[in-house]
Amino acid sequence: MRRVAQETPAGVPLAQRASMQVVEPGERFELESGAHLSPITVAYETLGELSRTKDNVILIAHALSGDAHVAGRYRPDEAAVGWWDDFVGPGRAIDTDRYFVICSNVLGGCRGTTGPGSINVATGRRYGMSFPTVTIGDMVRVQARLLDRLGIDRVAAVIGGSMGGMQAIEWAISFPERVGSAIVIASTSRLSAQSIAFNAVGRNAITSDPRWCGGDYYDNGEPLGGLAVARMIGHITYLSDSSMQEKFGRALREAEKLSYGFDSEFAVETYLDYQGAKFVERFDGNSYLYITKAMDYYDPAAECSSLAEALAPSKARWLVVSYTGDWLFPTAQSRELVDALLVGRKRVSFVELESAYGHDAFLLEYEPLATIVSGFIQSVRDGKK
Amino acid sequence: MRRVAQETPAGVPLAQRASMQVVEPGERFELESGAHLSPITVAYETLGELSRTKDNVILIAHALSGDAHVAGRYRPDEAAVGWWDDFVGPGRAIDTDRYFVICSNVLGGCRGTTGPGSINVATGRRYGMSFPTVTIGDMVRVQARLLDRLGIDRVAAVIGGSMGGMQAIEWAISFPERVGSAIVIASTSRLSAQSIAFNAVGRNAITSDPRWCGGDYYDNGEPLGGLAVARMIGHITYLSDSSMQEKFGRALREAEKLSYGFDSEFAVETYLDYQGAKFVERFDGNSYLYITKAMDYYDPAAECSSLAEALAPSKARWLVVSYTGDWLFPTAQSRELVDALLVGRKRVSFVELESAYGHDAFLLEYEPLATIVSGFIQSVRDGKK
C-alpha cells in the first residue's frame, strides 16, 4: 500500500478516442428533473478489444474533475497519459489485454460530452445556465445509451472512485440486468452535510465571481478566479491533514525567511495555486456547478424506506473500497452502503485500505488496490457467483 | 458539557467602550517585519472595576473574526451583547464582579483598531495593501502598549480561543513578568499545512474577486463576494462533520422536493449563505487577509531548537483546553504545547473536552469550560503558585 504507482508493468497502449450522438436532434430525452434535452453527444474512449461474445466490457466512470481519457495515449509520441493509467493497461489491474475498457465524459461535463458549454441548437448559442440540471441517474442513462449504440448489452464490471462510485451504484440499481459487478471506491451513496457545504462554497466562489455573469461568459472572460478557488477548496478535501503536513508542513517555497508580503510563500500555498491554475485550463466553471449539484442531489434512498430497499433491484456482485485517511467520504459512508447491501442479501466484498493520502488515494496508490480490484474482477469472470 | 449556554446567571452588564492612541503620530513603532507604523489607535472595551492594587485584570484576546465587544451591552436598551457574553459578566466564568476585563480589537483589524482600512496620515488615503504585514507578536505588543497607557503592569490572566489562544501564548513568552496565567483554548502554537491551506484559499477568494482591485476598493465596491466565500470556508472548518450532519443533514430549506435549480436549497447551503452575508456587513476584506496571514506566520518555535525553548521565558501558570470535535486545531496540537510546557517544567493544566461542536465549541458550550476556567482563575488568585 505504501508504494506510489510509478513503474507500470507494461508499455502504454493507444487509447481510441471517439464521440457519438446518443440522443438525436428532435428526440425527447427526459431527464430526472422532467426537462428534456437533445441532442446529446458523448465523448468516450476505449482500450483493448471487444470479445466476440462481448462479455469482457469494463465501464469506468470518472470523478468530478475527470474525463473520458482514463488511460494510455492518443498518439504514440504523446507525453501525457490518461488519469488512471497506472491502473488501466496491458497487465495492469484493469487489464486491457483481456478487457475492453470504456470510459465516457459525463453528461454536463466540458470534455466533449454535451454540457452547459455546448451549443444549444434551438438558439445557436451556448447553453450556460439554461442547460437543464442533470443527475447521476441522467449521467448513467446517457452512458447506457452509449453502450446501446455500441451494441453492448452487459458489462462485466462498472467501476469508479468518488463520483465515479456513485455512478457504479446507480448502474447496479437502474440496470440490474446489464451489470455483472459494481466496484465502488472512496465513494458514498449520498453526501454528508459537510460535503454539500464544500460543494456549495465552491459553487459560490464561481457564481460570486463577477465574470461569471449568470453563466453567460463564453464570449467574454471566464470566471477563472472563482473556478480556481473552487478547485483549491476541493483539493484540500482530497488530501488528508497528515499527508499535507508530511508533504508541506510549514515549509516555505524557496526563501528561508518570511517575506512579510502577500504572495504565496508557504509550499502548500504554491501547491494550491498550481492546482487551481492547472485546473482552469481544462475545466469549465458552469460544468463545475452542474456536476457538483448532481453529486449533492444523489441519494438513491431518498424515496425509499431504506438504502437496502433502494439497492434491492441490483443483481451485481459488489466490491466496496474505502480509505482510512479519506475524510471527505469516510469509511463510515462505505460501511453504510455495505450494511445496506448485506441487509439485502447481496454479494459484497468490503475492504478498508490504510492510507495516509486521503480521498485521492485511489488515484495515487497502486497497491493494494490493484491486486484487490484485479482479483475481484477475475473472480467474477470465473463465474463464482 | 452538553448544555448550550442560554440562561446566564445574572443580568447583562454595561460594557465601557473606548479607544486610545497607543503609538503617537511621528513615533517609530517597529513591527516584526522591520516596517514602522504610526500612529496606532486601539479600540477596546472594559467590564468590571479595576481594583486599587490593579491585581484583578483579565485580558481577553479575540479570534480571527472577533472584536473588542466581548460581553455586555453598550446601552441598557441595546439588544445585542458581546461575542462571549455567556462567559463574561457578573457571576459568570469570568466574573466582572471580581475582575476588570479588557478586550481590544487586534492590530490589523477593522473594528476600531488601526488596520488596512484606516487612513494613512502620510497620504490622507486608506492604507489598503500598503498597510504593513502584522504578526501575532505585533498584536500583543500593541495590547501591551494599551495596558501601559491604562497603568496596568500585570494581568492575572490572559485568555483566548483560537487566534486568541495564540495571543495568550505570545503574551506569556514576550511579557513573562506581566502575565500571571495564560489560558489557551482550542488553539495551537502553529498552524498545520491544512490550516494554512484553508486560510490561503480564503485569501484567494478575496484577492481573485475583481472588486478587490489590489486592496484599493474603499471608494468603490468592496469584494463582498470573495469575503463571503472566505467566511463560508472558515465556517465549515469551525464546525465538526458530525455537528453539521446532526444540525442539517440532507434536509432541504423549505421545499419537500429538489428544485433542480441553482438557488441554495439544502439547509446547510442556506446556513452558509447567511453566515457569509452577515459577515461582510461587519468585516473588511483586507483585514481578513492581514489577520489570516498573522495566523499563518505564528510559530514561536521557528527560530528556536524546540517549542519548549521558545516557551522557556514564560513565568505564567497555564491552562490549555482542546475539544474532541475540533479538526481545525485538533487536540494533538494542544498536546504539543502542553508537552513543551512540561519539558520546560512549567505549571500547566490540560483538559480535552468532549464536544460534538468542533472548533467553535468554546463559543457555543458554556459548561464545563466555564467551571474549568473560573476554577483555574480562582486557584491562580488564591496564590497556589
Contacts between the chains, C-beta under 8 A, distances in Angstrom:
chain1	res1	chain2	res2	distance
A	32	B	260	7.9
A	33	B	258	7.9
A	33	B	260	3.7
A	34	B	260	7.7
A	35	B	260	7.4
A	129	B	262	6.9
A	132	B	260	7.5
A	133	B	260	4.1
A	133	B	261	6.7
A	133	B	262	7.8
A	190	B	250	6.5
A	191	B	250	7.4
A	192	B	241	6.3
A	192	B	244	7.3
A	192	B	245	5.4
A	193	B	241	7.9
A	193	B	244	4.0
A	193	B	245	5.0
A	193	B	247	7.3
A	193	B	248	4.2
A	193	B	249	5.7
A	193	B	250	6.9
A	193	B	266	7.6
A	193	B	268	4.5
A	194	B	236	6.5
A	194	B	239	7.9
A	194	B	241	4.6
A	194	B	244	4.9
A	194	B	245	7.1
A	196	B	250	7.2
A	196	B	266	5.2
A	196	B	268	5.4
A	196	B	269	6.9
A	197	B	232	7.8
A	197	B	236	5.0
A	197	B	244	6.5
A	197	B	268	5.0
A	197	B	269	7.4
A	197	B	272	6.0
A	198	B	236	6.3
A	200	B	232	7.6
A	200	B	264	6.8
A	200	B	266	7.3
A	200	B	268	7.1
A	200	B	269	4.4
A	200	B	272	5.9
A	201	B	229	6.2
A	201	B	232	4.5
A	201	B	233	5.6
A	201	B	236	6.8
A	201	B	272	6.5
A	203	B	262	7.4
A	204	B	225	7.9
A	204	B	228	7.1
A	204	B	229	5.2
A	204	B	232	6.3
A	204	B	272	7.7
A	204	B	273	7.9
A	204	B	276	7.4
A	205	B	205	5.8
A	205	B	229	4.9
A	207	B	262	7.6
A	208	B	209	7.2
A	208	B	225	3.1
A	208	B	226	6.8
A	208	B	228	6.7
A	208	B	229	6.0
A	209	B	208	7.2
A	209	B	209	7.0
A	209	B	210	7.5
A	209	B	225	7.1
A	210	B	209	7.6
A	210	B	210	5.4
A	210	B	211	6.8
A	210	B	225	7.4
A	211	B	210	6.9
A	225	B	204	7.9
A	225	B	208	3.0
A	225	B	209	7.1
A	225	B	210	7.4
A	226	B	208	6.8
A	228	B	204	7.1
A	228	B	208	6.7
A	229	B	201	6.2
A	229	B	204	5.2
A	229	B	205	4.9
A	229	B	208	6.0
A	229	B	229	6.7
A	232	B	197	7.7
A	232	B	200	7.6
A	232	B	201	4.5
A	232	B	204	6.3
A	233	B	201	5.6
A	233	B	233	6.3
A	236	B	194	6.5
A	236	B	197	5.0
A	236	B	198	6.3
A	236	B	201	6.8
A	239	B	194	7.8
A	241	B	192	6.3
A	241	B	193	7.9
A	241	B	194	4.6
A	241	B	327	7.5
A	241	B	330	8.0
A	244	B	192	7.2
A	244	B	193	4.0
A	244	B	194	4.9
A	244	B	197	6.5
A	245	B	192	5.4
A	245	B	193	5.0
A	245	B	194	7.1
A	247	B	193	7.3
A	248	B	193	4.2
A	249	B	193	5.7
A	250	B	190	6.5
A	250	B	191	7.5
A	250	B	193	6.9
A	250	B	196	7.2
A	250	B	299	6.4
A	250	B	302	7.9
A	258	B	33	7.9
A	258	B	297	5.9
A	260	B	32	7.9
A	260	B	33	3.7
A	260	B	34	7.7
A	260	B	35	7.4
A	260	B	132	7.5
A	260	B	133	4.1
A	261	B	133	6.7
A	262	B	129	6.9
A	262	B	133	7.7
A	262	B	203	7.4
A	262	B	207	7.6
A	262	B	289	6.4
A	262	B	293	6.8
A	264	B	200	6.8
A	266	B	193	7.6
A	266	B	196	5.2
A	266	B	200	7.3
A	266	B	296	6.7
A	268	B	193	4.5
A	268	B	194	8.0
A	268	B	196	5.4
A	268	B	197	5.0
A	268	B	200	7.1
A	269	B	196	6.8
A	269	B	197	7.4
A	269	B	200	4.4
A	272	B	197	6.0
A	272	B	200	5.9
A	272	B	201	6.5
A	272	B	204	7.7
A	273	B	204	7.9
A	276	B	204	7.4
A	289	B	262	6.4
A	293	B	262	6.8
A	296	B	266	6.7
A	297	B	258	5.9
A	299	B	250	6.4
A	302	B	250	7.9
A	327	B	241	7.5
A	327	B	327	7.9
A	330	B	241	8.0
